[in-house]
């Protein structure tokens, strides 16, 4: 029988890649989207087939993580085999400006999803999108045994989600896992996140449409991987016999400055000629270094990152240059998800 998956946050970077992957694997995919007066499905438009078509395999449903009753009824009707909770207010810097909203959606929203699974009485496997931001001030390398020390409302909200997922697993025997993903980027990344902000600026500067790029802390160390292959790890976490929590990471050690150098050099530019400092982009409390150890995922799931940060930067720069030239948006990457599907 065809497996059925339910994805919150399906219109985001990870949700779009995950939907694509699951469709390739033969799933019927259902996604939760918020009602808006404008279309916000650009990342998944290439996957959409009209629901009247008998070959349609992806379906979208209106709802929100703030509406627990809707989540209960929706899950009860759909009875998915797998639930992937990816929805959140996911911008760390913005979480300082909107801490209450971040706590309600990123934190309590996860509990509403877990409670909806419990209250609907369905038997499903549940994936919670946790974050390396939970480690915060704890020195790297970080793995599943590393103590947490979040340094933002976002990190604290993700920590709440992490622990409530473990609690529902232990209290109700639910198959619920935490995927602790380190930074993962792509051409589908939102334009306000630092990596995409950099690669879009490179494309615009190369085309003569922009002169300067304003950034904050260039010394932050991050472990940047490619989102397209991280969703394979998410899926694998729900295919094992017993639920557990896993770190996904490359193990790489790159500063924002390193990413700048790689991106600008790839386009034949010198980043120092264009990058300017703006203190508005600094966080009240900084996270100095996040570098993951994904050896457990490699051992138990057979998952290992293959795209390092330098290759990722080049993929994103090429996609943004191409998009600017064609006046399009590079939601379909040159590196096909078919390659991850065959691993």
N, C-alpha and C positions, 0 to 999 in steps of 0.2 A: 504494500500500500504506500501511496505517496505521503511522505512526511510533511507536516505542517509546522511552520515557524512563525512566531510573532515577534516583531522588532519595534521597540520604542526608539525614537531618534533615527528613523529610517532615512530621513532627508539630510542627515549630516554626513560628514566624511566617512566615518566608520560604518554607519548604517547603509550607505549606498554600496560600499564595497562588500559588506556582508550579504546584502540582498542579492547582489550580482553572483557571489560565490554560491549561495544556497540555491539559486535558480539553476546554475550550472550543474549542481549536484542533484537536481531533480525535485527540489522541494516546492511546495506551494507556500508562498511568502505573503504574510499579512503585516502591514505597517501602521503604526499610530502616528497621525499628524495633527497638528493644531489648526483650528479653523482660522483663516486669515482672509483679508479682502484682496490679497494679491497671491499669485501662484508662488509657492516656495519649494517646488519639487525638482529644481533644475538638475540636481545630482542623480536623480533616478528616472528622468524623463526617457532616457535611452532604453530603459528596462520595461517601460509601461506598455501594456497592451489593453485595449478597451475591455472592460469587464464583461461586455456582451459577447466578446469573442470566446468561443469554446476552448481556445488554446491559451486563454489568459491564465497566468500562474502567480501574478502579484496583485494584491488588493490593498487599498488604503482605507483607513477608518479614522474618523474624527474622534479626538479625545485628548486628555491632558493628564499629566501626572498629579495635578492638584485635585482631580475628580475621581475619588476612590470608587464611588458607586458605578461610574461608567466603566472603570477598569474591571470590576467584578463581572458585570453583565457581558462585557465584550469577551473576556476570557472564557466565561461560561458558554457562550454561543460558539466560539471558534474551536475550543478544546485543542490548543496547539500542543505538539509533541515537545517543542523547545521554545523558550522565551528568552529573548536577549534584551536586557534593559540597558540601553545606551543613551537614553535621553538625559539631559542635564543642562544647567547653566555652566558651560565648560570653560569660560575664559577666567584665568586666575586673577589677572589684574582687575577685571570688572567685578569680581567677587568682593573686593574691598569696598567698592561703591554700592553694591547691591547684596549685602551679606544676608539679609532676611530672605530675599527671593532665592538666593543661592542655597541657603539652608533648606528651604521648603521644597525646591525642585530636585536639587542634587542629592540632598540627604533624605528628608522625609518622603519624597517621591518614591524612593527605592523601597521604603517600608510599605507604602501604599501598593506597590506592585507585588511585593511578597504576600501581603495580606489578601490581595485580590486572587492570587493563586490559591491560597489556603481557603478563602471563603467560597470560591467558585467550585471547590471540590475536585478540580481536575488533577490528573497525574501528568506532570510535565517536568522537564529539566530546565533550570533557571540559571542564566548567566548574568552576573552583575559586573558592570564596567567599573572596576576600581582604578586607582591612579597612583603613579609613582610620587605624586605630590603629597601623599600621605606620609612618606618618609621625611620630607622637609629638611630639617636641620641635622638629621642623622647622617654621619659620614658614609661615603660609598666605599666599596660596592654594596648594593642593597639587594637582598633576596627575601624569600618568604619568611625567614626567621629574624629579619632586621627589625628593631624597635621603631615604632612610628613617632614622628614629631612634626605634625603639619604646621605650616607657616602662613596659612591663608584661610579665609572662610571656605574657599573651595576645597582645600585639602582636608579641613575639619569635617566638612559635609560628606566628602568621599569616605572619610574614616568612619563616620556614622553608618553609611551604607555598607561598608565592609563588615562591621561588627554585627549589624542587624541581619545580614545575609548568613553569617556563621551561626547566629542565634536561631534563625528559622530552620537551618539545616539540622542543628542539634535538638531543638525543641520539638519539631514536627516531623523529623525524618525526611525532610525535603531534599531533593537532589538540587542543591544550590551551590554555585561556585563563584569565586571572585577571580577575575582576570586582572592582575596588577600590571597594567601596561605602562611602560615608559614612553616617552614622547614618540609619537608616530605621525608622520606627515605625508603629504602627497600633493599633486596638483589640484586635488579636491578640497584641500584644507581651506578653512575660512580666511578671508583676506586680512583680518585683523590680527591673526596669530603671527608671531615674529618670523618664522621661516617663510611663510607665504608672502608676508609683507616685504621681505627682502627680495624674493624671486620676482615678484610683480614689479618692484622698483627697478630691478636689473633690466627687465624687459622694456620698461618705459624709458629708462635712461639710454639704453641702447638705441631705441627708436627716436631719441631726441624729444620726447614728450615730458621729461621730468629731469630736474637737475640734482635735487637733494633728497636724502632719506633720513628721517629723524628717528632715532632709537634711544633706548635707555642703557641698562647695564650690558656691556659687551663681554664681561668676564664670567658670566654664568656658564657652568658646565652642564651639558645635557647629553643624553643617550638618545639620539634621533634615529628612528627606523622608518621603514616604508609601510604605511598603513595597509596597503593592498595585501601584504603577506601576514600582517598581524591578525586579520580576521580569520585566517585559516587556523591560527592558534586558538581563537575564541571557539570556533566550531569543534576543534579537537577536544577541548575541555569538557564538552558535553557528550563525547563519544566513549569515555572511559567507564569502567564498571562502578567506581566509587567516586563521589564528588570530593574535590579538593581545591585548593587555591594555588594559582601559578603566576609567577612573574614572566612577562614577555619583554625582551630587551635585546639589543645588539651587543652590549658590553663595551660600546664605543665611548670615547671621552673627548667631546668637542665643545669648545666655547662658541658663543654667538659670533665672536670675532673670526673664529675658524670657518664657520658657516658663511660669513660674509666674504671672506677671502676666496673660498671655493666657488661661490656663486658668481661673484664679479669677475674672477679670473676666467671662468668658463665662457663668459661673454666678451672677453678681451678688454675688461675694464679694471681700473684701480679703485677699490672701495674707499680708500682714504680721500679720494678727490670728491666724494659725494655724500659720505655719511656724517651726520651732525648729531650732537647730543641734545636730548630733551628730557629734563628731569621729571616731566609729567608721566613718563613711561616707567619710572622706578616704582617698585612695590614698597609699601611701608615695612614689610619684613621680607627679605630676600631668601631664596633657596639657592645656596651656592653651587651644589653639585649633586646631580642625580645620574648614577651609572649602575645599570642593572646586571644581575647575575641570573641568567635564564637556564642554568644547567639542569634544574629540576624539570622544566618543560621539555628540554631536549631528551632527558632520560625517560620520562614517563609518557610524553606525547609524541616524541619523534619530531618536535618542532625546533627549528633553528633559523634565525634571521640570516638572509643571504645578501640583502642590500645594505651597504654601510652608509654612513652619513655623507661622505663625499659623492658617492653615486646618486644618492637621494637628491642632493642639492642640484646636481646636473640634470636629473630627470625633471625637477620642478622648474628650473630655468628654461630648459628647452620647451616645456609645455606652455609656459607663460609667454615666451617669445612667439611661439606658433599661434597662440590664442590672440595675441595683440595684432598679429599680422592678418589673421582671418576674421577679426572682430567677433570671434566665438569664445566659448569657455571650454577648457580641456577636461570635461568630466570623464571622457573615455581615454584612459592613459595608453601610451604606446606599449607599456609592459602589460600584457594581457593576464587576466586572472586565470586563464586556462592553464598557465604554467603552474600556479599554486594548486589547482584542482587535481593535477596529475601526480602530486607528491605523496 
